Amino acid sequence: MGARLESSFGWLWSAYAVSTYGTWVAFGAFPLIAVRVLHTSAFAVSLLAAVGLAVAAIVAVPFGPWVEHRAKRQVLVGMDLVRFLATASVPVGYLLGLLSYGHLLVVSVICGAAGIACTAASGAYLKHLVPSERLLVANGRLEGTLWVATAVGPPVGGALVGLFGPVATVAADAVSYLLSALAVLRIRGGDVATPRDPATRMRAADLLNGWRSILHDQLLRQLFLNAVTVQGLIMATGPLLAVLLLGQYQLPAWQYGLAFGVPAVGGLVGARLSAPLADRYGRHRTLVVFGWLRAIFPLGLAFTQPGIPGLVTVIIVEGLLITCMGVFNPLSATERLRRTPDCHTAQVLTAWSVSSKLVQATLMTIWGVLATRTGPLTAITIAGVLLLATPLLLPAARARRHAVAPAA
């Protein structure tokens, strides 16, 4: 990359990093506030997560065409400021004694929908800033940042809660969005927006353009179906694993944090290995192999037992899973950007995020019901068995020749 190009991506990367660290520092903040400050029930806490996720996804559906026809830097700054104002209202409401469950739900929806718009805009902007041959390296850097934030953020957030109270992490998250907006403003150079005839009004059918582009391309369609299914099943088991370890097995909170903090280091390792492995073995082969591996390891959680053996099992299984995801995710994200027409990038990314969040919310609800009838470990095992079938949705060997070049 040239110096200016490297600098432009550096500021985009910085914006992503600071907002991601803020998100993970505040990880679990809303359920904590709902329980300790508002004294809501367990059902209400689960509802806060599932409904917030689903409503945010539905609200974000029109954002695809809207983001597509607007300068991406302006969208990123605007959505960061929206999230700053929304999250900052939580500590303000707490200090004034006005905080309520409905307030948390509205903020969750606003931040979720704005986050989908940011994902679409940043992906399209990344494709504009970075040459095609460097996209995998750039996505690897972003993926590595995500997993480091995953490892570091929750312990830092726990310390902030212990020192300053339950809304301290939400305040930190709000500041991170403001810093992210300032970093985006430092990006120099051109912007990207798909031209639109001002005399042409947006139709309802335009909202489906993202899904049409995904379904039109065979490899993109296969990656999409695999991604939303795998992410949905993995996310569905997250709350159940917390119930199993913290509830039934009475694991101390610090050990529970260790069980998910240590494996996240594997994500950084996988992200660093993604480009070298693709160079040596080919993008398609690496994508398929690690797509299979990331579907196999979660079944190991079925052997989780009480005490230290169970803790070690979770760390090993999650470490292997996250390492494979660290390799797979940058390859998948790069292939998605390469195969998506420039005029539909934001719409494809919006459709992808909306679908993923809706599937996650649905499966989290279904697995919550399943766990109440069978127990959390049985429900986790069922998800692991179903994950074994998800690699069948990946592109087969015969599709390798289609994976070499992006779609026209």
C-alpha beads as a LAMMPS data file, in Angstrom:
LAMMPS data file: protein, C-alpha beads

408 atoms
407 bonds

1 atom types
1 bond types

-500.0 500.0 xlo xhi
-500.0 500.0 ylo yhi
-500.0 500.0 zlo zhi

Masses

1 110.0

Atoms # bond

1 1 1 0.000 0.000 0.000
2 1 1 1.125 3.551 -0.610
3 1 1 1.750 5.868 2.319
4 1 1 -1.545 7.729 1.920
5 1 1 -3.491 4.521 1.415
6 1 1 -1.821 2.911 4.439
7 1 1 -2.665 5.988 6.498
8 1 1 -6.306 5.970 5.357
9 1 1 -6.753 2.306 6.279
10 1 1 -4.894 2.953 9.531
11 1 1 -7.480 5.506 10.631
12 1 1 -10.354 3.222 9.597
13 1 1 -8.686 0.412 11.544
14 1 1 -8.233 2.719 14.548
15 1 1 -11.908 3.674 14.464
16 1 1 -12.900 0.007 14.363
17 1 1 -10.468 -0.852 17.160
18 1 1 -11.573 1.821 19.619
19 1 1 -15.298 1.138 19.147
20 1 1 -14.721 -2.636 19.374
21 1 1 -12.767 -2.286 22.604
22 1 1 -15.544 -0.076 23.972
23 1 1 -18.162 -2.678 23.047
24 1 1 -16.290 -5.494 24.785
25 1 1 -15.502 -3.403 27.862
26 1 1 -19.283 -2.923 28.156
27 1 1 -20.008 -6.584 27.356
28 1 1 -22.857 -7.787 29.576
29 1 1 -23.484 -4.292 30.947
30 1 1 -27.189 -4.127 30.078
31 1 1 -28.091 -7.473 31.721
32 1 1 -26.056 -6.442 34.756
33 1 1 -27.888 -3.113 35.023
34 1 1 -31.240 -4.817 34.462
35 1 1 -30.569 -7.250 37.326
36 1 1 -28.728 -5.121 39.871
37 1 1 -30.240 -1.677 39.282
38 1 1 -33.718 -2.344 37.867
39 1 1 -34.245 -5.738 39.594
40 1 1 -35.870 -7.339 36.554
41 1 1 -36.581 -11.057 36.169
42 1 1 -34.424 -13.564 34.306
43 1 1 -37.054 -13.728 31.568
44 1 1 -36.935 -9.951 31.141
45 1 1 -33.148 -10.069 30.850
46 1 1 -33.357 -12.733 28.124
47 1 1 -36.075 -10.722 26.399
48 1 1 -33.834 -7.644 26.450
49 1 1 -31.176 -9.508 24.455
50 1 1 -33.413 -11.355 21.998
51 1 1 -35.966 -8.602 21.286
52 1 1 -33.308 -5.904 21.057
53 1 1 -31.402 -7.977 18.516
54 1 1 -34.453 -8.825 16.393
55 1 1 -36.034 -5.357 16.399
56 1 1 -32.693 -3.723 15.563
57 1 1 -32.323 -6.053 12.578
58 1 1 -35.821 -5.256 11.286
59 1 1 -35.330 -1.517 11.750
60 1 1 -32.040 -1.726 9.816
61 1 1 -33.569 -3.308 6.679
62 1 1 -33.997 0.080 4.844
63 1 1 -30.409 1.038 5.689
64 1 1 -28.988 -1.002 2.783
65 1 1 -30.150 1.263 -0.063
66 1 1 -29.751 4.344 2.154
67 1 1 -26.096 3.614 2.932
68 1 1 -25.368 2.576 -0.665
69 1 1 -26.162 6.033 -2.059
70 1 1 -24.392 8.089 0.600
71 1 1 -20.766 8.916 1.278
72 1 1 -19.535 6.162 3.572
73 1 1 -17.402 8.399 5.774
74 1 1 -20.424 10.567 6.569
75 1 1 -22.488 7.486 7.401
76 1 1 -19.789 6.154 9.743
77 1 1 -19.455 9.449 11.584
78 1 1 -23.221 9.913 11.812
79 1 1 -23.891 6.421 13.151
80 1 1 -21.050 6.732 15.690
81 1 1 -22.591 9.967 16.971
82 1 1 -26.024 8.315 17.170
83 1 1 -24.557 5.474 19.237
84 1 1 -22.667 7.952 21.413
85 1 1 -25.842 9.860 22.252
86 1 1 -27.853 6.681 22.840
87 1 1 -25.333 5.005 25.148
88 1 1 -24.507 8.240 26.967
89 1 1 -28.191 8.566 27.876
90 1 1 -27.900 5.451 30.086
91 1 1 -25.438 6.849 32.678
92 1 1 -27.249 10.200 32.506
93 1 1 -30.583 8.497 33.196
94 1 1 -29.005 6.490 36.021
95 1 1 -27.592 9.600 37.706
96 1 1 -30.953 11.383 37.412
97 1 1 -32.892 8.372 38.694
98 1 1 -34.820 8.069 35.422
99 1 1 -33.370 4.831 34.070
100 1 1 -35.931 2.157 33.156
101 1 1 -36.169 -1.212 31.438
102 1 1 -37.826 0.408 28.418
103 1 1 -34.938 2.887 28.208
104 1 1 -32.437 0.018 27.997
105 1 1 -34.520 -1.709 25.325
106 1 1 -34.723 1.441 23.159
107 1 1 -30.969 2.049 23.466
108 1 1 -30.297 -1.584 22.565
109 1 1 -32.398 -1.257 19.402
110 1 1 -30.848 2.078 18.363
111 1 1 -27.274 0.852 18.864
112 1 1 -27.986 -2.438 17.119
113 1 1 -29.509 -0.785 14.057
114 1 1 -26.758 1.850 13.887
115 1 1 -24.185 -0.917 14.201
116 1 1 -25.615 -2.690 11.134
117 1 1 -25.386 0.560 9.154
118 1 1 -21.769 1.005 10.307
119 1 1 -20.902 -2.543 9.263
120 1 1 -22.294 -1.935 5.785
121 1 1 -20.593 1.444 5.386
122 1 1 -17.219 0.321 6.738
123 1 1 -17.162 -2.754 4.485
124 1 1 -17.901 -0.681 1.391
125 1 1 -15.356 1.948 2.475
126 1 1 -12.721 -0.734 3.122
127 1 1 -13.250 -2.086 -0.403
128 1 1 -12.778 1.455 -1.733
129 1 1 -9.631 2.201 0.279
130 1 1 -7.767 -1.103 -0.042
131 1 1 -6.743 -2.827 -3.318
132 1 1 -8.259 -6.242 -3.926
133 1 1 -4.953 -8.052 -3.449
134 1 1 -4.552 -6.502 0.037
135 1 1 -8.090 -7.085 1.294
136 1 1 -7.225 -10.354 3.037
137 1 1 -4.398 -8.695 4.979
138 1 1 -6.696 -5.815 5.987
139 1 1 -9.491 -8.170 7.064
140 1 1 -6.948 -10.212 9.024
141 1 1 -5.943 -7.098 10.970
142 1 1 -9.564 -6.305 11.768
143 1 1 -10.242 -9.901 12.815
144 1 1 -7.187 -9.955 15.094
145 1 1 -8.311 -6.712 16.722
146 1 1 -11.733 -8.207 17.418
147 1 1 -10.298 -11.198 19.278
148 1 1 -7.804 -9.175 21.313
149 1 1 -10.677 -6.905 22.366
150 1 1 -12.691 -10.012 23.243
151 1 1 -9.900 -11.197 25.537
152 1 1 -9.058 -7.853 27.158
153 1 1 -12.384 -5.992 27.232
154 1 1 -14.502 -8.017 29.715
155 1 1 -11.821 -8.123 32.484
156 1 1 -11.297 -4.369 32.141
157 1 1 -15.061 -3.872 32.200
158 1 1 -15.340 -5.996 35.339
159 1 1 -12.715 -3.859 37.056
160 1 1 -14.556 -0.664 36.066
161 1 1 -17.833 -2.021 37.450
162 1 1 -16.110 -2.933 40.710
163 1 1 -14.553 0.517 41.079
164 1 1 -17.206 2.878 39.722
165 1 1 -20.525 1.015 39.531
166 1 1 -22.614 -0.787 36.910
167 1 1 -22.980 2.043 34.389
168 1 1 -19.256 2.859 34.196
169 1 1 -18.675 0.502 31.278
170 1 1 -21.599 1.997 29.343
171 1 1 -20.033 5.450 29.765
172 1 1 -16.725 4.060 28.463
173 1 1 -18.547 2.548 25.496
174 1 1 -20.139 5.923 24.718
175 1 1 -16.749 7.630 24.728
176 1 1 -15.390 4.947 22.374
177 1 1 -18.007 5.853 19.749
178 1 1 -17.018 9.503 19.963
179 1 1 -13.338 8.616 19.512
180 1 1 -14.265 6.362 16.592
181 1 1 -16.035 9.237 14.851
182 1 1 -12.970 11.451 15.330
183 1 1 -10.725 8.761 13.824
184 1 1 -12.958 8.427 10.744
185 1 1 -12.819 12.194 10.263
186 1 1 -9.016 11.926 10.004
187 1 1 -9.248 9.735 6.888
188 1 1 -8.019 11.637 3.852
189 1 1 -8.744 10.961 0.215
190 1 1 -11.881 10.200 -1.723
191 1 1 -15.096 8.619 -0.601
192 1 1 -17.499 6.256 -2.307
193 1 1 -21.236 6.453 -2.996
194 1 1 -23.337 4.811 -5.700
195 1 1 -24.984 7.535 -7.844
196 1 1 -28.760 7.704 -7.810
197 1 1 -31.137 9.559 -10.065
198 1 1 -32.755 12.214 -7.824
199 1 1 -35.968 11.869 -9.823
200 1 1 -36.198 8.158 -8.979
201 1 1 -37.834 7.316 -5.685
202 1 1 -36.800 4.279 -3.703
203 1 1 -39.234 1.390 -4.069
204 1 1 -40.026 -1.325 -1.566
205 1 1 -38.441 -3.850 -3.943
206 1 1 -35.109 -2.011 -3.615
207 1 1 -34.885 -3.241 -0.027
208 1 1 -34.349 -6.765 -1.360
209 1 1 -31.407 -5.931 -3.640
210 1 1 -28.880 -7.154 -1.079
211 1 1 -30.529 -10.560 -0.783
212 1 1 -30.897 -10.769 -4.581
213 1 1 -27.166 -10.195 -5.036
214 1 1 -26.350 -12.873 -2.466
215 1 1 -28.689 -15.468 -3.957
216 1 1 -27.604 -14.708 -7.526
217 1 1 -23.976 -15.758 -6.867
218 1 1 -23.625 -19.469 -6.021
219 1 1 -20.475 -19.188 -3.916
220 1 1 -21.751 -16.095 -2.112
221 1 1 -25.039 -17.867 -1.415
222 1 1 -23.252 -20.873 0.065
223 1 1 -21.040 -18.712 2.281
224 1 1 -24.104 -16.773 3.440
225 1 1 -26.149 -19.857 4.387
226 1 1 -23.168 -21.384 6.174
227 1 1 -22.317 -18.199 8.054
228 1 1 -25.789 -17.392 9.398
229 1 1 -26.374 -21.010 10.448
230 1 1 -23.035 -21.467 12.210
231 1 1 -23.162 -18.088 13.948
232 1 1 -26.757 -18.666 15.009
233 1 1 -26.045 -22.065 16.577
234 1 1 -22.894 -20.852 18.327
235 1 1 -24.624 -17.749 19.692
236 1 1 -27.596 -19.844 20.855
237 1 1 -25.325 -21.880 23.139
238 1 1 -23.616 -18.859 24.724
239 1 1 -26.240 -18.113 27.407
240 1 1 -26.698 -21.847 28.055
241 1 1 -22.991 -22.297 28.706
242 1 1 -23.171 -19.454 31.226
243 1 1 -26.105 -21.133 32.978
244 1 1 -24.237 -24.469 32.984
245 1 1 -20.929 -23.158 34.317
246 1 1 -22.135 -20.443 36.688
247 1 1 -25.403 -22.059 37.763
248 1 1 -25.231 -25.844 37.790
249 1 1 -21.455 -26.232 38.187
250 1 1 -21.025 -23.175 40.455
251 1 1 -17.872 -22.038 38.675
252 1 1 -16.370 -18.864 40.220
253 1 1 -16.829 -15.732 38.130
254 1 1 -13.082 -15.287 37.600
255 1 1 -12.784 -18.823 36.234
256 1 1 -15.739 -18.220 33.940
257 1 1 -14.002 -15.099 32.602
258 1 1 -10.829 -17.135 32.138
259 1 1 -12.742 -19.752 30.141
260 1 1 -13.548 -17.185 27.468
261 1 1 -10.645 -14.743 27.791
262 1 1 -7.807 -17.212 27.196
263 1 1 -9.281 -18.860 24.048
264 1 1 -9.726 -15.450 22.413
265 1 1 -5.949 -15.322 21.957
266 1 1 -6.449 -18.109 19.407
267 1 1 -8.468 -15.698 17.290
268 1 1 -5.451 -13.377 17.006
269 1 1 -3.223 -16.307 16.063
270 1 1 -5.709 -17.525 13.455
271 1 1 -6.105 -14.053 11.967
272 1 1 -2.330 -13.726 11.597
273 1 1 -2.141 -17.141 9.911
274 1 1 -5.022 -16.527 7.511
275 1 1 -3.085 -14.763 4.737
276 1 1 0.040 -17.013 4.885
277 1 1 -2.095 -20.166 4.787
278 1 1 -4.098 -18.819 1.838
279 1 1 -0.886 -17.953 -0.014
280 1 1 0.519 -21.437 0.541
281 1 1 -2.529 -23.653 0.107
282 1 1 -4.952 -21.423 -1.808
283 1 1 -7.872 -19.317 -0.591
284 1 1 -10.555 -21.840 -1.421
285 1 1 -8.870 -24.860 0.157
286 1 1 -8.030 -22.943 3.337
287 1 1 -11.586 -21.582 3.546
288 1 1 -13.166 -25.028 3.237
289 1 1 -10.748 -26.836 5.601
290 1 1 -11.160 -24.329 8.420
291 1 1 -14.883 -24.090 7.719
292 1 1 -15.076 -27.817 8.480
293 1 1 -12.844 -27.577 11.536
294 1 1 -14.828 -24.738 13.117
295 1 1 -17.948 -26.926 12.849
296 1 1 -16.342 -29.983 14.460
297 1 1 -14.824 -28.608 17.668
298 1 1 -18.007 -27.228 19.380
299 1 1 -19.233 -30.791 19.951
300 1 1 -16.439 -31.097 22.507
301 1 1 -18.512 -28.934 24.876
302 1 1 -20.778 -31.959 25.338
303 1 1 -18.041 -33.407 27.571
304 1 1 -17.954 -30.415 29.947
305 1 1 -17.871 -31.587 33.570
306 1 1 -17.913 -29.743 36.922
307 1 1 -14.732 -28.340 38.414
308 1 1 -11.289 -27.829 36.881
309 1 1 -11.665 -30.606 34.253
310 1 1 -14.728 -28.829 32.880
311 1 1 -12.911 -25.484 32.867
312 1 1 -9.970 -27.017 30.967
313 1 1 -12.372 -28.648 28.486
314 1 1 -14.088 -25.339 27.732
315 1 1 -10.765 -23.502 27.320
316 1 1 -9.396 -26.128 24.912
317 1 1 -12.595 -26.448 22.857
318 1 1 -13.191 -22.696 22.662
319 1 1 -9.518 -22.099 21.872
320 1 1 -9.578 -24.497 18.918
321 1 1 -12.917 -23.123 17.702
322 1 1 -11.842 -19.473 17.903
323 1 1 -8.498 -20.181 16.207
324 1 1 -10.340 -21.750 13.276
325 1 1 -12.735 -18.799 13.173
326 1 1 -9.748 -16.445 13.157
327 1 1 -8.515 -18.119 9.971
328 1 1 -11.928 -18.580 8.335
329 1 1 -13.557 -15.192 8.970
330 1 1 -11.045 -12.941 7.099
331 1 1 -11.130 -15.322 4.120
332 1 1 -14.921 -15.328 4.088
333 1 1 -15.138 -11.528 4.481
334 1 1 -12.598 -11.010 1.693
335 1 1 -14.378 -13.397 -0.675
336 1 1 -17.659 -11.638 0.086
337 1 1 -16.237 -8.208 -0.793
338 1 1 -14.503 -9.466 -3.932
339 1 1 -17.585 -11.145 -5.328
340 1 1 -20.031 -8.348 -4.522
341 1 1 -20.589 -5.697 -7.228
342 1 1 -19.421 -2.267 -6.074
343 1 1 -22.890 -0.792 -6.550
344 1 1 -24.421 -3.320 -4.104
345 1 1 -21.719 -3.709 -1.429
346 1 1 -23.543 -1.829 1.339
347 1 1 -26.834 -3.564 0.547
348 1 1 -25.237 -7.025 0.600
349 1 1 -23.518 -6.328 3.924
350 1 1 -26.758 -4.973 5.389
351 1 1 -28.738 -8.002 4.219
352 1 1 -26.040 -10.277 5.634
353 1 1 -26.076 -8.579 9.062
354 1 1 -29.865 -8.377 9.265
355 1 1 -30.268 -12.058 8.403
356 1 1 -27.561 -13.102 10.836
357 1 1 -29.073 -11.191 13.739
358 1 1 -32.588 -12.446 13.060
359 1 1 -31.374 -16.042 12.930
360 1 1 -29.393 -15.530 16.133
361 1 1 -32.392 -14.084 17.968
362 1 1 -34.627 -16.927 16.751
363 1 1 -32.200 -19.701 17.677
364 1 1 -31.410 -18.135 21.065
365 1 1 -35.130 -18.222 21.848
366 1 1 -35.568 -21.801 20.605
367 1 1 -32.526 -23.076 22.494
368 1 1 -33.678 -21.281 25.644
369 1 1 -36.932 -23.243 25.490
370 1 1 -35.036 -26.432 24.641
371 1 1 -32.725 -25.989 27.638
372 1 1 -35.673 -25.612 30.029
373 1 1 -36.982 -28.997 28.865
374 1 1 -33.761 -30.991 28.441
375 1 1 -31.135 -29.123 30.479
376 1 1 -28.380 -26.778 29.224
377 1 1 -25.764 -29.474 28.555
378 1 1 -28.171 -31.503 26.399
379 1 1 -29.193 -28.398 24.459
380 1 1 -25.514 -27.500 23.899
381 1 1 -24.860 -31.043 22.677
382 1 1 -27.754 -30.870 20.197
383 1 1 -26.340 -27.625 18.779
384 1 1 -22.933 -29.291 18.447
385 1 1 -24.430 -32.206 16.527
386 1 1 -26.298 -29.864 14.173
387 1 1 -23.124 -27.862 13.559
388 1 1 -21.510 -31.001 12.104
389 1 1 -23.855 -30.709 9.113
390 1 1 -23.152 -27.008 8.387
391 1 1 -19.982 -27.582 6.276
392 1 1 -22.249 -29.170 3.671
393 1 1 -23.345 -25.594 2.926
394 1 1 -19.766 -24.559 2.104
395 1 1 -18.574 -24.350 -1.516
396 1 1 -17.497 -27.784 -2.727
397 1 1 -14.252 -28.580 -4.496
398 1 1 -15.935 -28.204 -7.880
399 1 1 -16.590 -24.522 -7.052
400 1 1 -12.873 -23.764 -6.687
401 1 1 -12.568 -22.339 -10.172
402 1 1 -15.444 -19.931 -9.391
403 1 1 -13.721 -18.730 -6.220
404 1 1 -10.611 -17.473 -7.997
405 1 1 -12.123 -14.394 -9.582
406 1 1 -14.848 -12.089 -8.269
407 1 1 -18.186 -11.832 -9.989
408 1 1 -18.606 -9.225 -12.677

Bonds

1 1 1 2
2 1 2 3
3 1 3 4
4 1 4 5
5 1 5 6
6 1 6 7
7 1 7 8
8 1 8 9
9 1 9 10
10 1 10 11
11 1 11 12
12 1 12 13
13 1 13 14
14 1 14 15
15 1 15 16
16 1 16 17
17 1 17 18
18 1 18 19
19 1 19 20
20 1 20 21
21 1 21 22
22 1 22 23
23 1 23 24
24 1 24 25
25 1 25 26
26 1 26 27
27 1 27 28
28 1 28 29
29 1 29 30
30 1 30 31
31 1 31 32
32 1 32 33
33 1 33 34
34 1 34 35
35 1 35 36
36 1 36 37
37 1 37 38
38 1 38 39
39 1 39 40
40 1 40 41
41 1 41 42
42 1 42 43
43 1 43 44
44 1 44 45
45 1 45 46
46 1 46 47
47 1 47 48
48 1 48 49
49 1 49 50
50 1 50 51
51 1 51 52
52 1 52 53
53 1 53 54
54 1 54 55
55 1 55 56
56 1 56 57
57 1 57 58
58 1 58 59
59 1 59 60
60 1 60 61
61 1 61 62
62 1 62 63
63 1 63 64
64 1 64 65
65 1 65 66
66 1 66 67
67 1 67 68
68 1 68 69
69 1 69 70
70 1 70 71
71 1 71 72
72 1 72 73
73 1 73 74
74 1 74 75
75 1 75 76
76 1 76 77
77 1 77 78
78 1 78 79
79 1 79 80
80 1 80 81
81 1 81 82
82 1 82 83
83 1 83 84
84 1 84 85
85 1 85 86
86 1 86 87
87 1 87 88
88 1 88 89
89 1 89 90
90 1 90 91
91 1 91 92
92 1 92 93
93 1 93 94
94 1 94 95
95 1 95 96
96 1 96 97
97 1 97 98
98 1 98 99
99 1 99 100
100 1 100 101
101 1 101 102
102 1 102 103
103 1 103 104
104 1 104 105
105 1 105 106
106 1 106 107
107 1 107 108
108 1 108 109
109 1 109 110
110 1 110 111
111 1 111 112
112 1 112 113
113 1 113 114
114 1 114 115
115 1 115 116
116 1 116 117
117 1 117 118
118 1 118 119
119 1 119 120
120 1 120 121
121 1 121 122
122 1 122 123
123 1 123 124
124 1 124 125
125 1 125 126
126 1 126 127
127 1 127 128
128 1 128 129
129 1 129 130
130 1 130 131
131 1 131 132
132 1 132 133
133 1 133 134
134 1 134 135
135 1 135 136
136 1 136 137
137 1 137 138
138 1 138 139
139 1 139 140
140 1 140 141
141 1 141 142
142 1 142 143
143 1 143 144
144 1 144 145
145 1 145 146
146 1 146 147
147 1 147 148
148 1 148 149
149 1 149 150
150 1 150 151
151 1 151 152
152 1 152 153
153 1 153 154
154 1 154 155
155 1 155 156
156 1 156 157
157 1 157 158
158 1 158 159
159 1 159 160
160 1 160 161
161 1 161 162
162 1 162 163
163 1 163 164
164 1 164 165
165 1 165 166
166 1 166 167
167 1 167 168
168 1 168 169
169 1 169 170
170 1 170 171
171 1 171 172
172 1 172 173
173 1 173 174
174 1 174 175
175 1 175 176
176 1 176 177
177 1 177 178
178 1 178 179
179 1 179 180
180 1 180 181
181 1 181 182
182 1 182 183
183 1 183 184
184 1 184 185
185 1 185 186
186 1 186 187
187 1 187 188
188 1 188 189
189 1 189 190
190 1 190 191
191 1 191 192
192 1 192 193
193 1 193 194
194 1 194 195
195 1 195 196
196 1 196 197
197 1 197 198
198 1 198 199
199 1 199 200
200 1 200 201
201 1 201 202
202 1 202 203
203 1 203 204
204 1 204 205
205 1 205 206
206 1 206 207
207 1 207 208
208 1 208 209
209 1 209 210
210 1 210 211
211 1 211 212
212 1 212 213
213 1 213 214
214 1 214 215
215 1 215 216
216 1 216 217
217 1 217 218
218 1 218 219
219 1 219 220
220 1 220 221
221 1 221 222
222 1 222 223
223 1 223 224
224 1 224 225
225 1 225 226
226 1 226 227
227 1 227 228
228 1 228 229
229 1 229 230
230 1 230 231
231 1 231 232
232 1 232 233
233 1 233 234
234 1 234 235
235 1 235 236
236 1 236 237
237 1 237 238
238 1 238 239
239 1 239 240
240 1 240 241
241 1 241 242
242 1 242 243
243 1 243 244
244 1 244 245
245 1 245 246
246 1 246 247
247 1 247 248
248 1 248 249
249 1 249 250
250 1 250 251
251 1 251 252
252 1 252 253
253 1 253 254
254 1 254 255
255 1 255 256
256 1 256 257
257 1 257 258
258 1 258 259
259 1 259 260
260 1 260 261
261 1 261 262
262 1 262 263
263 1 263 264
264 1 264 265
265 1 265 266
266 1 266 267
267 1 267 268
268 1 268 269
269 1 269 270
270 1 270 271
271 1 271 272
272 1 272 273
273 1 273 274
274 1 274 275
275 1 275 276
276 1 276 277
277 1 277 278
278 1 278 279
279 1 279 280
280 1 280 281
281 1 281 282
282 1 282 283
283 1 283 284
284 1 284 285
285 1 285 286
286 1 286 287
287 1 287 288
288 1 288 289
289 1 289 290
290 1 290 291
291 1 291 292
292 1 292 293
293 1 293 294
294 1 294 295
295 1 295 296
296 1 296 297
297 1 297 298
298 1 298 299
299 1 299 300
300 1 300 301
301 1 301 302
302 1 302 303
303 1 303 304
304 1 304 305
305 1 305 306
306 1 306 307
307 1 307 308
308 1 308 309
309 1 309 310
310 1 310 311
311 1 311 312
312 1 312 313
313 1 313 314
314 1 314 315
315 1 315 316
316 1 316 317
317 1 317 318
318 1 318 319
319 1 319 320
320 1 320 321
321 1 321 322
322 1 322 323
323 1 323 324
324 1 324 325
325 1 325 326
326 1 326 327
327 1 327 328
328 1 328 329
329 1 329 330
330 1 330 331
331 1 331 332
332 1 332 333
333 1 333 334
334 1 334 335
335 1 335 336
336 1 336 337
337 1 337 338
338 1 338 339
339 1 339 340
340 1 340 341
341 1 341 342
342 1 342 343
343 1 343 344
344 1 344 345
345 1 345 346
346 1 346 347
347 1 347 348
348 1 348 349
349 1 349 350
350 1 350 351
351 1 351 352
352 1 352 353
353 1 353 354
354 1 354 355
355 1 355 356
356 1 356 357
357 1 357 358
358 1 358 359
359 1 359 360
360 1 360 361
361 1 361 362
362 1 362 363
363 1 363 364
364 1 364 365
365 1 365 366
366 1 366 367
367 1 367 368
368 1 368 369
369 1 369 370
370 1 370 371
371 1 371 372
372 1 372 373
373 1 373 374
374 1 374 375
375 1 375 376
376 1 376 377
377 1 377 378
378 1 378 379
379 1 379 380
380 1 380 381
381 1 381 382
382 1 382 383
383 1 383 384
384 1 384 385
385 1 385 386
386 1 386 387
387 1 387 388
388 1 388 389
389 1 389 390
390 1 390 391
391 1 391 392
392 1 392 393
393 1 393 394
394 1 394 395
395 1 395 396
396 1 396 397
397 1 397 398
398 1 398 399
399 1 399 400
400 1 400 401
401 1 401 402
402 1 402 403
403 1 403 404
404 1 404 405
405 1 405 406
406 1 406 407
407 1 407 408
